[in-house]
Structure formats: C-alpha cells, structure tokens
Amino acid sequence: MATGIYVIKKNDEPVYVGMSRGIFRRWDTHEKRWPATEYDYEILEHCEPEVLLSKEKVWINKLDTYYNGENLTGKFLLSTFRDEVCGCGESELVCLTWFPHHKKIRHLILRHAVNSKERQQALKLIEECKPLCSNCAAKHEFDQLGFVL
C-alpha cells in the first residue's frame, strides 16, 4: 500500500494535492470529480504516516493549489489560523497546526460539509488549542519545548 503525497493535474497544471495511507485507493474516490481520462495522477513522494500532514502542507504551498487550485476545503482550515503566530514566530498559514488536536480538527473539517455539526465541533476544539508550527509541534511531542505551554 502506497503512503505519501500525490497531485492531480490537468494539462500539466497542478489542481489538487492530497495525502493518503492508501494512495491508489484514494485516487478511486476522486474519479467522479477528476476523471482519469481528463486528469493525470502522480505520486509526489512516499513518506511515513506521521509526516503526511506536514508534507502535504509543503506541497500545497509549493504547487500553489491553495490559491490557484482546488484544495478548497483546506481554505477553511487555513483561514482559522488568520492572525495566529507560533511561539517561535512562524506565521505562514500552511506551516501551522492546532496543537494538540490538529488531526481531529482536520478530519472534522475536511471530511464533512461546510455547515455541519462536525465543523462546529472542530471550531470548539480549536478554542482549546494553541497554534504551533509543524516543527514546534513535533518538538513538543518529544518534550523539547519549554516556551509553548
């Protein structure tokens, strides 16, 4: 099973960047929106499951699918970081996470409808979190940050 980051392109232009622990299975779910007869699917990199989110953010930023692509659901999540800064000074939206509940928040926001009950749950979780960049969040997981909490 392929784990990593992938891109969907149309006419060699990146349209959507995604991540999955089962890339080929995930591509099947995209078929209705982005049919393989009109779009190209490409694996950008294989990586460990623990770094999927941070790697996906890097590729979304690098390929500019947030502003000029169809990573639409991610816009809401990224917009929740407006005016937020990590304790280290990092403020780039695609680098920030809601610590310690980012995975749960991301799941609730990206997998459910815009006005859903799940999205409201995510907003409540955000109130309990601190914005940390991916690096500081990883360091905090290993108890190497004193200034964060």
C-alpha positions in Angstrom: 0.0 0.0 0.0 1.4 3.4 -1.0 1.6 6.1 1.7 2.5 9.6 0.7 1.6 12.8 -1.1 0.1 13.0 -4.6 -1.0 15.6 -7.1 -3.8 15.7 -9.6 -3.0 17.7 -12.7 -4.9 18.9 -15.8 -2.8 19.9 -18.8 0.4 19.7 -16.6 -1.0 22.3 -14.2 -1.5 21.1 -10.5 -5.1 21.2 -9.5 -5.2 19.3 -6.2 -2.6 18.0 -3.7 -3.6 15.2 -1.3 -2.2 12.7 1.1 -3.1 9.1 1.9 -2.0 5.9 3.5 -3.5 4.2 0.5 -2.9 6.5 -2.5 -4.3 4.2 -5.2 -7.5 3.6 -3.2 -7.8 7.3 -2.5 -7.5 8.0 -6.2 -10.5 5.8 -6.9 -12.6 8.2 -4.7 -11.5 11.2 -6.8 -12.6 9.6 -10.0 -16.0 11.3 -10.2 -14.7 14.8 -9.6 -11.4 14.4 -11.5 -11.8 11.6 -14.1 -8.6 9.9 -15.1 -9.5 10.4 -18.7 -9.1 14.2 -18.3 -6.7 14.4 -15.3 -3.3 13.0 -14.5 -2.5 11.5 -11.1 1.1 11.5 -9.9 2.8 10.5 -6.6 5.0 13.4 -5.4 6.7 11.5 -2.6 6.4 8.4 -0.4 6.6 9.2 3.3 5.8 7.8 6.7 2.2 8.3 8.0 3.5 10.6 10.9 4.7 13.3 8.4 1.8 13.2 5.9 0.1 16.4 7.1 3.3 18.5 7.2 4.5 17.1 3.8 1.0 17.8 2.3 1.2 21.4 3.5 4.6 21.9 2.0 3.4 20.5 -1.4 0.2 22.6 -1.4 2.3 25.7 -0.8 5.0 24.7 -3.3 2.5 23.9 -6.1 0.1 26.7 -5.1 -3.0 24.6 -5.1 -4.4 26.6 -2.2 -4.7 29.9 -4.1 -4.7 28.6 -7.6 -6.1 25.1 -7.4 -8.9 23.1 -5.8 -7.7 22.4 -2.3 -10.9 24.2 -1.4 -11.8 22.5 1.9 -8.3 23.3 3.1 -9.0 27.0 2.8 -11.4 26.9 5.8 -8.9 25.1 7.9 -6.1 27.5 6.9 -8.4 30.5 7.4 -8.7 29.5 11.1 -5.0 30.5 11.5 -5.6 34.1 10.3 -3.7 36.4 12.7 -2.1 33.4 14.6 1.6 33.0 15.2 3.6 30.2 16.7 5.7 30.9 19.8 8.8 30.7 17.6 7.5 33.4 15.3 6.3 31.3 12.4 3.1 32.7 10.9 3.0 31.0 7.4 -0.5 29.5 7.3 0.5 26.2 5.7 3.1 25.6 8.5 0.7 26.0 11.4 -1.2 23.3 13.3 -3.7 23.4 16.1 -1.9 21.7 18.9 -2.7 19.2 20.3 -5.9 18.4 18.3 -4.9 19.1 14.8 -5.5 15.7 13.4 -9.0 15.5 14.9 -9.8 19.1 13.7 -8.6 18.4 10.2 -10.6 15.2 10.0 -13.8 17.0 11.1 -13.3 20.0 8.8 -12.1 18.2 5.7 -14.4 15.2 5.7 -17.7 16.8 6.4 -19.9 19.5 4.9 -19.3 23.2 5.5 -22.2 23.9 7.8 -22.1 20.5 9.5 -22.3 19.7 13.2 -18.8 18.2 12.8 -17.4 21.6 11.7 -18.9 23.2 14.8 -17.1 20.5 16.9 -13.9 21.4 15.2 -14.3 25.1 16.0 -14.8 24.2 19.6 -11.7 22.1 19.6 -9.7 25.0 18.1 -10.6 27.1 21.1 -8.8 24.6 23.3 -5.6 24.6 21.2 -2.5 26.7 20.6 -1.2 27.4 17.1 2.2 25.7 16.6 4.2 25.4 13.5 4.9 21.8 12.4 8.4 21.9 13.8 7.4 23.1 17.2 4.6 20.7 17.4 7.0 17.8 16.6 9.4 19.1 19.3 6.6 19.4 21.8 5.7 15.8 21.2 9.2 14.9 22.3 9.1 17.4 25.3 11.8 19.7 23.8 9.9 23.0 24.1 9.6 24.9 27.3 8.0 28.1 25.9 5.0 26.6 24.3 2.6 25.6 27.0 
